[in-house]
Structure formats: structure tokens, C-alpha cells
């Protein structure tokens, strides 16, 4: 609030929240912290679970960890000098999230068990009506931060026969810690980022592990060193030293963009590192061939691990590259007719990322429905706002995915931008702050034009793309460019409507 008193608005008199934050993970907590730091306290965090943490609360599978250095996978405004390793495990990351909530006094703002099932904009009042499962009526808020994240929902894949399987099924994002793998025959479907962390752990426990691979990925080394106690002490006493270390990690990762975002000579260097790792760790030529990608490095997510290749070569582990035809009562049947019996199938098949449609129903001005507008691919202005949906802001929205740097760098920039926008709405008592359609269209045309030159659009299939090849996920540039475009809130990019203004205006055309 910068020392000034915010004038009382209609929302105070009508018992309407200033801000509703949907989601209690990294993004929701980051937004809540920045709101409090700007003197905005009238907000609630609606979390469908019974505890905070989001993705890191839900992903507790064996070996779960981040593949971005901890010093960089944290907020600059909430540094943690006590990270135990270069790359921290899920428990430590969740502990960091919980410590932020406690340090900044966020617990009173949480509404646990609040599964938001839809939001609709009341244009006459400039208010969002929020529907919560099992609750009569709606919660009303002047502004909404949709912080549910892209990795919030997970389900079993639509493989034929999956409902007929009589063994135990586990999804990596919904791990069953009560199941004992000792002496069991285990099948793992998937070889992505979660799978390469899970498989080494299962090989240590199970009698046998069969890994079903559709496409091999580029695997790069991950050197995970324990943090020296003297380093922790230095960072506690001299915060500037930790800030400098974080900056060094940031620029090191920025340089990686030249090899993985675009197809350049440095892309060959990345591939050489991956092939060297493969040759060093896998001695069998046929297995090496099965594990060699046929696409450019960066086209799919890079896999950071030193344990995956050795695990595949253990006596009790076998790589299966035949396509899965169906799941039978007793296991998995592959295309050549072999049935692989399994006591348990682990589906490390990722998340239901919303590249089309929306995670919840969202109704905006003039009866617009965002899921219909996003049916062919999601889009937004600077990933944060969508024309026709005033006072609504996204974290980790369309085209804000990094292929080379920390997601939290991007998220922090989004949070600071949307908090400035919310502060403007409240301080000026605006009814609507609605991004202009022409600015949004111009921005997204430029994004899609730049994406054509990236490795993500170079021909491989990945979760970054829709079925027809539209990239609604990734940002085609450096993190410094993305952060730079969000440093200032330019009101010329928006329709600014004061609370007392007439509702008469031209209708907004929906996207066809």
C-alpha cells in the first residue's frame, strides 16, 4: 500500500473479498505473500485439499525431486539458506512452502476443502462469483488469482482394458505409500521426468521391474552435491552471498536456452553431452540404440538423472519398447502379442495439462465462456490476463513455460505484475480492468510466430503441444525477456472502467 490509506470501496460494505486466490501451492502462496507485502490483507486462499503445497504435497513418490537447483527453485523474496543439496527432494521443497506460509502468516487466509467448481463475472457489479463444491451460494470477490497450476490434475491414461486389470494400480502423482513392493512384479508405464526418478527406487525394492517406453528422452547428468555447513552459515549471515549464488545459477541456466530453445550449434553440444552420458553408463550397443532419441534435444523435456541408466541394467529390470496394445486382467499385453504379468502397474504418465479448455468453468463478459474460446488452444496477454475476463489473473498461464530455467522465475514475475494490477483496481476503485483485445491478439501472434523457430515445434510429439500442433505452453525466449515484459503495468493495454461508470459499451466479440 506504500504508506497510503486505501479508500473504502463498495466491496467492504458488501462483504466481498478484495482477492480470491484459487490454489494453495507455490503460486498461490507466492501471490498471497506479495499481496500482504503491498498492504492487501482482505483475501482468501481456496484450496481443495486439506493441506498446503500443491504439486509438492501430492507428488510424494519414491525419489521425487526437482531437476532445477534449489537455490533457483525458490522465490527471491523468500530465500532459504538451508537447502541440504544442490537439487532438493520433495519433502524438503514442501517444507520450504510450509515455512513460507508460517513466516508470512498465511494460515488464517486458507479455506481448506474448498474445491472451486466455477467462476462467473457479474459485469454490472464488477464482481466474480465463485462456486465451491458442497457450499450453498457463492463467494464473491473483486479480483481472482487462478493459481491452480498446470500440474494439479492427474488421471490414469486411457489405455484399452485398464479397468479390467485385477492387480494394483498407482499413479505417480497419487502414490500409495501403504503398498509393499517387496517381492512384487512391477510394470512402469512411462519414461519421463517422474519415471526416471521412480524406477531406480523400485529396482531396489521389487523382485522385477519392467519399464514400458514409448519414446526415449535426452538424459543429462545431474550432479547433486550436499551443501557444506559453512556455506549455509555464510548464506544465513550474508544474504547477499546467497542472492549472488542464485543469480549465478540463473545466468548459467539462461545460457542453456541457446542449446535447447532454438536449434543451434549448441544444440549439438547438448546432444553430445547426452550421448556421452549414454555411452558411459550403458555398455550394451542394442540397449543404447533403444535409448537413443530420434529428435532434437529440447523438443521434449530434458531428463536430469545419474541413476536411470544404471537402474535399467540391473538384473531385475527390463526395458520394453514394443507398443502397449492393451492392459489385461493380469498385466500388460504389447503389440507383438506378449503378455507381461505384473502384480502392480505404476503409471508415470504425467499430468492432465490444460492446453485447451480451462481447469474450471470460467464465464466472463457478454456470456463468454473461456473453455470455448480456448477449445483450439489456450492464449492470454503476457500469460496473465485474457480479454473479456476482467479482474482475473493467471499464474503460469498460457505460453509461460520455460524449457531451460526455473518456473519460479517466471511465476515470480507474473505474481508481481498481477499484484500491481490488483493494487490498481483497489486503489482506484475500478469496476473493471480488462485487457484490450487488439493488444492481446498482437502479443499472441508474435508469440506463435517466434515459436515456429523453436525446438518445441520442430516435429516431435510432446505434452507442450495440442493434438493439432498448437503450442499453448512454452515461452519462446529467455527468462530475462519474459521477466522484462512484466516489469511494468501499462494501463494503455487495458480498458479501465471506474466503479461509477456506465455499463453501456460495445459488445466484445468472442474468438471464433
C-alpha positions as CSV (number, residue, x, y, z in Angstrom):
1,X,0.0,0.0,0.0
2,X,3.2,2.1,0.1
3,X,2.1,4.0,3.2
4,X,-1.2,5.4,1.8
5,X,-4.6,4.6,3.1
6,X,-6.8,2.7,0.6
7,X,-10.2,4.3,0.3
8,X,-13.2,2.2,1.4
9,X,-14.8,0.6,-1.5
10,X,-18.2,-1.0,-2.1
11,X,-16.7,-4.4,-1.6
12,X,-16.0,-3.7,2.1
13,X,-19.6,-2.7,2.7
14,X,-21.0,-5.7,0.8
15,X,-18.7,-8.2,2.4
16,X,-17.0,-9.0,-0.8
17,X,-13.3,-10.2,-0.8
18,X,-10.8,-7.9,-2.4
19,X,-9.0,-11.0,-3.8
20,X,-9.8,-14.7,-4.1
21,X,-6.7,-16.9,-4.7
22,X,-7.5,-20.3,-6.1
23,X,-4.9,-22.8,-5.2
24,X,-2.6,-23.2,-2.2
25,X,0.7,-24.3,-3.9
26,X,3.8,-22.4,-4.8
27,X,1.9,-19.9,-7.0
28,X,-1.0,-19.2,-4.5
29,X,1.4,-18.8,-1.6
30,X,3.7,-16.5,-3.6
31,X,0.7,-14.3,-4.6
32,X,-0.5,-14.2,-1.0
33,X,2.9,-13.1,0.3
34,X,3.2,-10.3,-2.3
35,X,-0.4,-9.1,-1.6
36,X,0.4,-8.9,2.1
37,X,3.6,-7.0,1.4
38,X,1.6,-4.4,-0.5
39,X,-0.9,-4.0,2.3
40,X,-3.7,-6.1,0.8
41,X,-5.0,-8.3,3.5
42,X,-8.6,-8.9,2.5
43,X,-8.0,-12.1,0.6
44,X,-8.7,-15.8,1.0
45,X,-6.8,-18.8,-0.5
46,X,-9.2,-21.5,-1.6
47,X,-7.5,-24.9,-1.5
48,X,-9.3,-28.1,-2.5
49,X,-7.0,-30.2,-0.4
50,X,-6.6,-30.4,3.4
51,X,-3.1,-29.1,3.4
52,X,-0.9,-26.6,1.6
53,X,1.7,-27.5,-1.0
54,X,0.0,-28.2,-4.3
55,X,2.2,-30.3,-6.6
56,X,4.8,-30.9,-3.9
57,X,2.1,-32.0,-1.4
58,X,0.7,-34.5,-4.0
59,X,3.9,-35.8,-5.6
60,X,5.5,-38.0,-2.9
61,X,6.6,-40.9,-5.0
62,X,10.0,-42.5,-4.2
63,X,12.8,-40.4,-5.5
64,X,10.6,-37.3,-6.1
65,X,12.9,-34.2,-6.5
66,X,13.2,-31.1,-8.5
67,X,15.5,-31.0,-11.6
68,X,16.2,-27.3,-11.1
69,X,18.8,-26.3,-8.4
70,X,17.1,-25.5,-5.1
71,X,18.7,-22.1,-4.9
72,X,16.9,-21.2,-8.1
73,X,13.7,-23.2,-7.4
74,X,12.6,-20.7,-4.7
75,X,11.4,-17.2,-4.5
76,X,13.9,-14.3,-4.4
77,X,11.7,-12.6,-1.8
78,X,11.8,-15.7,0.4
79,X,15.4,-17.2,0.3
80,X,16.2,-20.4,2.1
81,X,19.9,-20.6,3.2
82,X,19.4,-24.2,4.5
83,X,18.9,-26.2,1.3
84,X,20.6,-29.5,2.0
85,X,21.6,-30.4,-1.6
86,X,22.0,-28.8,-4.9
87,X,18.7,-30.5,-6.0
88,X,16.3,-31.0,-3.1
89,X,13.8,-33.7,-2.7
90,X,10.0,-33.3,-2.5
91,X,9.9,-33.4,1.3
92,X,12.4,-30.5,1.6
93,X,10.6,-28.5,-1.0
94,X,7.3,-29.0,0.7
95,X,8.9,-27.9,4.0
96,X,10.1,-24.7,2.3
97,X,6.5,-24.0,1.1
98,X,5.1,-24.6,4.6
99,X,7.8,-22.4,6.2
100,X,6.8,-19.5,3.9
101,X,3.1,-19.9,4.9
102,X,4.1,-19.8,8.5
103,X,6.6,-17.0,8.3
104,X,4.3,-14.6,6.4
105,X,1.2,-15.5,8.5
106,X,-0.9,-17.0,5.7
107,X,-2.7,-19.8,7.6
108,X,-5.7,-17.6,8.6
109,X,-6.3,-16.9,4.9
110,X,-6.6,-20.5,3.9
111,X,-10.0,-22.1,3.2
112,X,-9.2,-25.8,3.0
113,X,-11.5,-28.3,1.5
114,X,-12.8,-25.6,-0.9
115,X,-13.0,-27.2,-4.3
116,X,-13.8,-24.3,-6.7
117,X,-16.1,-25.6,-9.4
118,X,-16.6,-22.5,-11.4
119,X,-16.3,-18.7,-11.5
120,X,-18.6,-16.2,-13.3
121,X,-18.2,-12.4,-13.7
122,X,-21.0,-10.1,-12.6
123,X,-20.3,-7.3,-15.0
124,X,-22.8,-4.8,-13.5
125,X,-21.1,-5.1,-10.1
126,X,-17.6,-5.8,-11.3
127,X,-17.5,-8.9,-9.0
128,X,-16.6,-12.5,-9.5
129,X,-19.0,-15.1,-8.2
130,X,-17.1,-18.2,-7.1
131,X,-18.9,-21.6,-6.8
132,X,-17.5,-24.1,-4.3
133,X,-18.5,-27.7,-4.3
134,X,-20.9,-28.6,-1.4
135,X,-21.4,-25.0,-0.4
136,X,-24.7,-23.1,-0.9
137,X,-24.5,-19.8,-2.7
138,X,-21.3,-18.2,-3.9
139,X,-18.2,-16.5,-2.6
140,X,-17.8,-13.0,-4.1
141,X,-14.5,-11.3,-4.9
142,X,-13.5,-8.2,-6.7
143,X,-10.4,-9.9,-8.2
144,X,-9.4,-13.5,-8.7
145,X,-6.0,-15.1,-9.0
146,X,-6.2,-18.5,-10.6
147,X,-3.2,-20.2,-9.1
148,X,-4.2,-23.8,-9.5
149,X,-1.1,-24.5,-11.7
150,X,-0.6,-26.7,-14.8
151,X,0.4,-29.8,-12.8
152,X,-2.6,-30.0,-10.5
153,X,-4.7,-32.7,-12.1
154,X,-3.7,-36.3,-12.9
155,X,-5.6,-39.3,-14.0
156,X,-4.9,-42.8,-15.3
157,X,-4.2,-42.9,-19.1
158,X,-7.0,-44.0,-21.5
159,X,-5.3,-47.4,-22.3
160,X,-7.7,-50.1,-23.5
161,X,-8.5,-52.7,-20.8
162,X,-7.3,-50.6,-17.9
163,X,-10.5,-51.2,-16.0
164,X,-10.1,-55.0,-16.3
165,X,-6.8,-55.2,-14.6
166,X,-7.0,-57.1,-11.3
167,X,-3.7,-56.1,-9.8
168,X,-2.7,-52.8,-8.0
169,X,-2.7,-49.5,-9.9
170,X,-0.7,-46.5,-8.8
171,X,-0.3,-43.1,-10.5
172,X,2.9,-41.3,-9.8
173,X,1.0,-38.2,-8.6
174,X,-1.2,-40.2,-6.2
175,X,1.4,-42.5,-4.6
176,X,0.2,-45.4,-2.4
177,X,2.7,-45.5,0.5
178,X,0.9,-48.4,2.0
179,X,1.7,-50.8,-0.9
180,X,4.7,-53.0,-0.3
181,X,6.7,-53.6,-3.4
182,X,8.9,-56.2,-1.8
183,X,9.0,-59.3,-3.9
184,X,6.5,-57.9,-6.4
185,X,6.5,-57.9,-10.2
186,X,6.1,-54.2,-11.2
187,X,5.4,-52.6,-14.5
188,X,6.2,-48.9,-15.0
189,X,4.4,-47.2,-17.9
190,X,6.3,-44.1,-19.0
191,X,9.9,-42.9,-19.1
192,X,9.5,-39.2,-18.5
193,X,10.7,-36.9,-15.7
194,X,8.8,-38.7,-12.9
195,X,9.6,-42.2,-14.2
196,X,13.4,-41.7,-14.3
197,X,13.2,-40.8,-10.6
198,X,10.8,-43.7,-9.6
199,X,12.5,-46.6,-11.5
200,X,15.8,-46.6,-9.6
201,X,13.9,-46.7,-6.3
202,X,11.6,-49.5,-7.4
203,X,14.5,-51.6,-8.7
204,X,15.9,-51.6,-5.2
205,X,12.7,-52.9,-3.7
206,X,10.8,-55.1,-6.2
207,X,11.5,-58.6,-7.4
208,X,11.3,-57.4,-11.0
209,X,10.6,-54.2,-12.9
210,X,9.5,-53.9,-16.5
211,X,9.7,-50.4,-18.0
212,X,7.4,-49.7,-20.9
213,X,8.9,-47.0,-23.1
214,X,7.1,-45.2,-25.9
215,X,9.9,-42.7,-26.7
216,X,13.4,-42.3,-25.2
217,X,14.3,-38.9,-23.9
218,X,17.5,-37.0,-23.8
219,X,19.2,-37.8,-20.4
220,X,21.8,-35.4,-19.0
221,X,23.9,-35.7,-15.8
222,X,22.6,-34.3,-12.5
223,X,25.4,-33.7,-10.1
224,X,23.7,-33.4,-6.7
225,X,26.1,-32.3,-4.1
226,X,25.4,-31.9,-0.3
227,X,25.6,-28.3,0.8
228,X,28.5,-27.6,3.0
229,X,27.5,-26.4,6.6
230,X,29.9,-23.5,6.2
231,X,28.0,-22.4,3.0
232,X,24.7,-22.5,4.9
233,X,26.2,-20.4,7.7
234,X,27.6,-17.9,5.2
235,X,24.2,-17.5,3.5
236,X,22.4,-17.0,6.9
237,X,24.9,-14.3,7.9
238,X,25.3,-12.7,4.5
239,X,22.1,-12.9,2.5
240,X,23.7,-11.0,-0.4
241,X,26.0,-14.0,-0.9
242,X,23.1,-16.3,-1.4
243,X,21.5,-13.8,-3.7
244,X,24.7,-13.8,-5.8
245,X,24.7,-17.6,-5.9
246,X,21.1,-17.6,-7.1
247,X,22.0,-15.1,-9.8
248,X,24.9,-17.2,-10.9
249,X,22.6,-20.3,-11.3
250,X,20.1,-18.1,-13.1
251,X,22.5,-16.9,-15.8
252,X,24.0,-20.4,-16.2
253,X,20.6,-21.7,-17.0
254,X,19.9,-18.8,-19.2
255,X,22.8,-19.8,-21.4
256,X,21.2,-23.3,-21.8
257,X,18.4,-21.6,-23.8
258,X,20.8,-21.3,-26.7
259,X,21.0,-25.1,-26.9
260,X,17.5,-26.2,-26.1
261,X,15.0,-23.5,-27.0
262,X,16.4,-23.0,-30.5
263,X,18.2,-25.4,-32.9
264,X,21.7,-24.0,-32.9
265,X,25.2,-25.4,-32.9
266,X,24.9,-25.5,-29.1
267,X,22.0,-28.0,-29.5
268,X,24.6,-30.4,-30.9
269,X,26.7,-29.8,-27.7
270,X,23.7,-30.7,-25.5
271,X,23.2,-33.8,-27.6
272,X,26.9,-34.7,-27.3
273,X,26.6,-34.5,-23.5
274,X,23.6,-36.7,-23.6
275,X,25.2,-39.3,-25.9
276,X,28.4,-39.2,-23.8
277,X,26.2,-40.0,-20.7
278,X,24.5,-42.8,-22.6
279,X,27.8,-44.4,-23.8
280,X,29.4,-44.0,-20.4
281,X,26.6,-45.7,-18.5
282,X,25.2,-48.2,-21.0
283,X,27.6,-50.7,-22.4
284,X,25.2,-52.9,-24.4
285,X,25.0,-51.5,-28.0
286,X,21.4,-52.7,-28.6
287,X,20.2,-51.1,-25.3
288,X,22.0,-47.9,-26.3
289,X,20.2,-47.9,-29.6
290,X,16.8,-48.3,-27.8
291,X,17.6,-45.4,-25.5
292,X,18.8,-43.0,-28.2
293,X,16.3,-40.2,-29.0
294,X,15.4,-39.5,-32.7
295,X,14.5,-35.8,-32.1
296,X,16.4,-32.7,-31.3
297,X,17.4,-32.0,-27.7
298,X,14.9,-29.7,-26.1
299,X,12.0,-30.8,-28.3
300,X,10.8,-32.7,-25.3
301,X,11.6,-32.1,-21.6
302,X,15.3,-32.9,-20.8
303,X,15.7,-35.6,-18.2
304,X,18.3,-34.9,-15.4
305,X,19.5,-38.0,-13.7
306,X,22.6,-40.1,-13.0
307,X,20.6,-43.2,-11.7
308,X,18.2,-44.1,-14.5
309,X,20.5,-45.8,-17.0
310,X,22.2,-47.9,-14.3
311,X,18.8,-49.0,-12.9
312,X,17.7,-50.2,-16.4
313,X,20.7,-52.6,-16.5
314,X,20.1,-54.2,-13.1
315,X,19.4,-57.9,-13.3
316,X,15.8,-57.5,-12.1
317,X,14.9,-54.7,-14.6
318,X,14.0,-54.9,-18.3
319,X,13.2,-52.2,-20.9
320,X,10.2,-53.0,-23.1
321,X,9.9,-50.9,-26.3
322,X,7.0,-52.7,-28.0
323,X,3.9,-50.5,-28.0
324,X,1.2,-51.4,-25.5
325,X,-1.8,-53.0,-27.2
326,X,-3.9,-53.2,-24.1
327,X,-4.0,-53.9,-20.4
328,X,-5.2,-57.4,-19.5
329,X,-6.5,-58.8,-16.2
330,X,-3.0,-59.9,-15.2
331,X,-0.7,-57.3,-16.7
332,X,0.2,-55.5,-20.0
333,X,-0.1,-57.0,-23.5
334,X,2.2,-55.5,-26.1
335,X,1.7,-55.2,-29.8
336,X,3.7,-58.4,-30.7
337,X,1.3,-60.5,-28.5
338,X,3.3,-61.0,-25.4
339,X,1.6,-60.6,-22.0
340,X,3.8,-59.2,-19.3
341,X,2.3,-60.2,-15.9
342,X,2.5,-57.7,-13.1
343,X,1.3,-57.5,-9.5
344,X,1.3,-53.7,-9.8
345,X,1.3,-51.2,-12.6
346,X,2.8,-47.8,-11.9
347,X,1.6,-45.1,-14.3
348,X,4.3,-42.4,-14.6
349,X,2.3,-40.7,-17.4
350,X,2.3,-37.1,-16.2
351,X,-0.4,-34.6,-15.6
352,X,-3.6,-33.6,-17.4
353,X,-2.1,-30.3,-18.6
354,X,-4.8,-27.9,-19.8
355,X,-3.6,-26.8,-23.2
356,X,-7.2,-26.5,-24.4
357,X,-10.2,-25.7,-22.3
358,X,-9.9,-24.5,-18.7
359,X,-9.3,-26.2,-15.3
360,X,-12.6,-24.9,-14.1
361,X,-15.6,-23.3,-15.9
362,X,-14.9,-19.6,-16.3
363,X,-17.7,-17.2,-17.6
364,X,-16.8,-13.6,-18.5
365,X,-18.4,-10.6,-20.1
366,X,-21.2,-10.9,-22.5
367,X,-21.8,-14.5,-21.6
368,X,-18.4,-15.6,-22.9
369,X,-17.1,-19.0,-21.8
370,X,-13.3,-19.3,-21.7
371,X,-13.3,-23.0,-22.3
372,X,-15.0,-22.5,-25.6
373,X,-12.5,-19.8,-26.6
374,X,-9.6,-22.0,-25.6
375,X,-11.0,-25.1,-27.4
376,X,-8.3,-24.9,-30.1
377,X,-5.5,-23.8,-27.7
378,X,-5.1,-21.5,-24.7
379,X,-3.8,-18.0,-25.0
380,X,-3.5,-14.9,-22.8
381,X,-1.9,-11.5,-22.7
382,X,1.6,-12.0,-21.3
383,X,0.3,-15.3,-19.9
384,X,-1.6,-13.4,-17.2
385,X,-4.8,-11.8,-18.4
386,X,-7.5,-12.6,-21.1
387,X,-9.6,-10.0,-22.8
388,X,-13.3,-10.3,-21.8
389,X,-12.4,-11.6,-18.3
390,X,-11.7,-8.5,-16.3
391,X,-10.0,-8.6,-12.9
392,X,-9.0,-12.2,-13.4
393,X,-5.3,-13.1,-13.4
394,X,-3.5,-16.4,-14.1
395,X,-0.2,-17.7,-12.7
396,X,1.8,-20.0,-15.0
397,X,-0.8,-19.2,-17.7
398,X,-0.6,-19.9,-21.5
399,X,2.9,-19.7,-23.1
400,X,4.8,-19.1,-19.8
401,X,6.6,-22.5,-19.7
402,X,10.4,-22.4,-19.6
403,X,12.4,-25.0,-21.3
404,X,15.7,-24.1,-19.7
405,X,15.2,-22.1,-16.5
406,X,13.3,-22.2,-13.2
407,X,9.5,-21.9,-13.5
408,X,9.6,-19.9,-10.3
409,X,11.5,-17.1,-12.0
410,X,8.6,-16.8,-14.5
411,X,6.0,-17.2,-11.8
412,X,7.5,-14.5,-9.6
413,X,7.3,-12.0,-12.5
414,X,3.7,-12.9,-13.1
415,X,2.8,-12.5,-9.4
416,X,4.5,-9.1,-9.1
417,X,2.6,-8.0,-12.3
418,X,-0.8,-9.2,-11.2
419,X,-0.4,-7.8,-7.7
420,X,0.3,-4.3,-9.3
421,X,-2.9,-4.8,-11.3
422,X,-4.9,-5.7,-8.3
423,X,-3.5,-2.8,-6.3
424,X,-4.5,-0.5,-9.1
425,X,-8.1,-1.9,-9.1
426,X,-8.4,-1.5,-5.4
427,X,-6.7,1.9,-5.0
428,X,-8.6,3.5,-7.9
429,X,-11.9,1.6,-7.0
430,X,-12.2,0.3,-10.6
431,X,-15.1,-1.9,-11.6
432,X,-13.1,-3.5,-14.4
433,X,-9.5,-3.8,-15.6
434,X,-9.9,-5.6,-18.9
435,X,-7.0,-6.2,-21.3
436,X,-7.6,-4.8,-24.8
437,X,-8.3,-7.4,-27.4
438,X,-6.0,-5.9,-30.0
439,X,-3.1,-5.9,-27.6
440,X,-3.8,-9.5,-26.7
441,X,-4.0,-10.6,-30.4
442,X,-0.9,-8.7,-31.3
443,X,1.0,-10.3,-28.4
444,X,-0.1,-13.8,-29.2
445,X,0.6,-13.5,-33.0
446,X,4.2,-12.6,-32.1
447,X,4.5,-15.5,-29.7
448,X,3.2,-18.1,-32.2
449,X,5.5,-16.6,-34.9
450,X,8.5,-16.9,-32.6
451,X,7.6,-20.5,-31.6
452,X,7.9,-21.7,-35.2
453,X,11.7,-21.3,-34.8
454,X,12.0,-23.3,-31.6
455,X,12.9,-26.9,-31.0
456,X,9.5,-27.5,-29.4
457,X,7.8,-27.0,-32.8
458,X,10.5,-29.0,-34.7
459,X,8.4,-32.1,-35.2
460,X,8.3,-34.3,-32.1
461,X,5.2,-35.1,-30.1
462,X,5.2,-33.7,-26.6
463,X,2.9,-32.5,-23.9
464,X,3.8,-29.0,-24.9
465,X,1.5,-29.2,-28.0
466,X,-2.1,-29.8,-28.6
467,X,-3.2,-32.6,-30.9
468,X,-3.1,-30.4,-33.9
469,X,0.3,-29.0,-33.0
470,X,-0.6,-25.7,-31.4
471,X,1.9,-24.7,-28.7
472,X,0.0,-23.1,-25.8
473,X,2.6,-24.0,-23.2
474,X,6.1,-22.6,-23.8
475,X,7.6,-19.1,-24.0
476,X,9.9,-18.7,-27.0
477,X,12.7,-16.7,-25.5
478,X,15.0,-16.1,-22.5
479,X,13.7,-15.8,-18.9
480,X,15.1,-12.3,-18.9
481,X,12.9,-11.3,-21.8
482,X,9.8,-12.8,-20.1
483,X,10.5,-11.1,-16.8
484,X,11.3,-7.8,-18.6
485,X,7.9,-7.6,-20.3
486,X,6.1,-7.9,-16.9
487,X,8.1,-5.3,-15.0
488,X,5.6,-2.5,-15.6
489,X,1.8,-2.5,-15.7
490,X,0.9,-0.3,-18.7
491,X,-2.8,0.8,-18.3
492,X,-2.8,1.7,-22.1
493,X,-3.0,-2.1,-22.6
494,X,-6.3,-2.2,-20.7
495,X,-9.9,-0.9,-20.7
496,X,-10.1,0.9,-17.4
497,X,-13.6,1.2,-16.1
498,X,-14.3,3.1,-12.8
499,X,-16.9,1.8,-10.4
500,X,-19.4,4.5,-11.1
501,X,-19.1,4.3,-14.9
502,X,-22.0,3.5,-17.2
503,X,-22.3,-0.1,-18.3
504,X,-23.1,1.0,-21.9
505,X,-20.3,-0.1,-24.2
506,X,-19.7,-2.0,-27.4
507,X,-20.0,-5.8,-27.2
508,X,-16.8,-7.8,-27.2
509,X,-16.5,-10.3,-30.0
510,X,-15.6,-13.8,-28.8
511,X,-12.8,-15.6,-30.5
512,X,-14.0,-18.0,-33.2
